[in-house]
Every structure is written in C-alpha cells, then in structure tokens.
C-alpha cells in the first residue's frame, strides 16, 4: 500500500512512518517543511499545509490510505491563541478529507483525542469532536483513533509535566487528581499502522491508553522524584494565567486549566482489539527509569 502520513515528521508521525516502512509499505510523510533526517531512509517526503488546500493539489494522487496526524498540543497555548485549534484540527481535517475524496483515496485514519466532543469544554476537545463529524460524514472508509497522552523520545508530555511541577514544591490544580493513561509511542505506532492497512478496521472508533491510569500527582512524582504537591483549588486554577504566569516560561492558559477538570482515560481500553496485552505495554515509570 501507499500510505500518506500528514504530520509525518512529527513526534508520532516519525514512529508510524518507520513502522509502515518496515512492514514493506510505500510511505510518504507530508508536512509544511519536511525533515528527512528524522525519518527512515525508505520514507519519502512532500511539502504541504493542511490549512492551505492549494498546497495539497496532486499530493493525494495514487495514495491508498491517509493517516491524519497534523495537530496542535492540548497542553500549551498555541501561537495565535486557542482559536487555532479550529483552524488546524477542523479546517485542516476538512481540507484533508476533500483532497482525499477528490483523489479517490480509499481510507482515512483520523487521530483524534479522548473526550472529543463538538460541545466539549475546551477549544481543543470541541475542534477534535467537530473534525470527527467531518470524517464520519465523508465518502471515505474511515477509522478514528482516540489516544490518551503519548510519551516517548521526542514527545512533550514529560517536558510539560516538568514545567507544571517545579522541583521541591509543585502547585497542582485540584491537587493533581486528574487522571491520565499515558501510552508509549512505540506501542501506539503499530496500532495506527494496523488501522491504515487492515480491512476489518473501517467504521470503528478506538479509544487507546497505556497499561496504567495515573493521577497528575503520581506522574509529577515519577518525573520529578521527591516533590511536595501543594493543592490549588480548581476555582482558582480557572483564572489560568494568573497561576501559570507565576512559573517562568509556563505557557498555560485558561483553556488548558479547564482541561484538567476531566480525566484523560479510557472506559474500556481498545488495545486488546489489536492483540495487545496491556500488561506487556511499557509503563511511564519504566520509560523514565529510576530516580
């Protein structure tokens, strides 16, 4: 198969492209300014901006499946403000779907997010939910994947946690009770590859997480070691930058604090649908090593 991965030289994309290449597929990574140095030698590159349909002309011709990975992080305030989530996640998906349909692409794998909801509490969650609607209403064979936070070499979740939890004393919204289900990128990439290439995956929505559900407090202690957590009431955390601004270089805003009001975990981890035993997946603690 010829698989096009949008955002293919990004954090998750480079692992997915390698996985697909090792399986013998023809793989092309699309990004605005592709960086071949982070990709396997057999992976091709092409320039394109999912927010600019003109740059996608001809790019989807001859493609069998597209994996749409272009995304902004929900952890930080995007350049241009939280409204950029609409432009990238919704507008970008609309353009990818239109280009794929016009070129006769058969399948689209949409990488979404846990809790995606057009009426959700944050710009990120609403944009991801609306993008899912676009995919489901398309003429393509679609698969939607909703992962929890992803960690691994080149990822930003560990770095985000370090910014959120300074050494020694860490003021955490709600005392750090929000739960996450971190999944290792090398456990996620093969699942995404299956979604792109296996016939029985179409029309499915998969919620994926790692082997453990950890509170932000527990994650902070894994990342920082010994740290005293100071609970910050969610009502105060709602003022956003008045708290985040007290931490040098900390780019969180009101929307990001609002996301900490709900857990980022699966109700039924769908990794089993891919023959994956959660007990054999890499834990965040094992990845970080001893402190």
Rosetta blueprint (number, residue, H / E / L):
1 X L
2 X E
3 X E
4 X E
5 X E
6 X E
7 X L
8 X L
9 X L
10 X L
11 X H
12 X H
13 X H
14 X H
15 X H
16 X H
17 X H
18 X H
19 X H
20 X H
21 X H
22 X H
23 X L
24 X L
25 X L
26 X E
27 X E
28 X E
29 X E
30 X E
31 X E
32 X L
33 X L
34 X L
35 X L
36 X H
37 X H
38 X H
39 X L
40 X L
41 X L
42 X L
43 X L
44 X E
45 X E
46 X E
47 X E
48 X L
49 X L
50 X L
51 X L
52 X L
53 X H
54 X H
55 X H
56 X H
57 X L
58 X L
59 X L
60 X L
61 X L
62 X L
63 X L
64 X L
65 X E
66 X E
67 X E
68 X E
69 X L
70 X L
71 X L
72 X L
73 X L
74 X L
75 X L
76 X L
77 X L
78 X L
79 X L
80 X L
81 X L
82 X L
83 X L
84 X H
85 X H
86 X H
87 X H
88 X H
89 X H
90 X H
91 X H
92 X H
93 X H
94 X H
95 X H
96 X H
97 X H
98 X H
99 X H
100 X H
101 X H
102 X H
103 X H
104 X L
105 X L
106 X L
107 X E
108 X E
109 X E
110 X E
111 X E
112 X L
113 X L
114 X L
115 X L
116 X L
117 X L
118 X L
119 X L
120 X L
121 X L
122 X L
123 X H
124 X H
125 X H
126 X H
127 X H
128 X H
129 X H
130 X H
131 X H
132 X H
133 X H
134 X H
135 X H
136 X H
137 X L
138 X L
139 X L
140 X L
141 X E
142 X E
143 X E
144 X E
145 X E
146 X E
147 X E
148 X L
149 X L
150 X E
151 X E
152 X L
153 X L
154 X L
155 X L
156 X L
157 X H
158 X H
159 X H
160 X H
161 X H
162 X H
163 X H
164 X H
165 X L
166 X L
167 X L
168 X E
169 X E
170 X E
171 X E
172 X E
173 X E
174 X L
175 X L
176 X L
177 X L
178 X L
179 X E
180 X E
181 X L
182 X L
183 X E
184 X E
185 X H
186 X H
187 X H
188 X H
189 X H
190 X H
191 X H
192 X H
193 X H
194 X H
195 X H
196 X H
197 X H
198 X L
199 X H
200 X H
201 X H
202 X L
203 X L
204 X L
205 X E
206 X E
207 X E
208 X E
209 X L
210 X L
211 X L
212 X L
213 X L
214 X E
215 X E
216 X H
217 X H
218 X H
219 X H
220 X H
221 X H
222 X H
223 X H
224 X H
225 X L
226 X L
227 X E
228 X E
229 X E
230 X E
231 X E
232 X E
233 X L
234 X H
235 X H
236 X H
237 X H
238 X L
239 X L
240 X L
241 X H
242 X H
243 X H
244 X H
245 X L
246 X L
247 X L
248 X L
249 X L
250 X L
251 X L
252 X L
253 X L
254 X H
255 X H
256 X H
257 X H
258 X H
259 X H
260 X L
261 X L
262 X L
263 X L
264 X E
265 X L
266 X L
267 X L
268 X L
269 X L
270 X H
271 X H
272 X H
273 X H
274 X H
275 X L
276 X L
277 X L
278 X H
279 X H
280 X H
281 X L
282 X L
283 X L
284 X H
285 X H
286 X H
287 X H
288 X H
289 X L
290 X L
291 X L
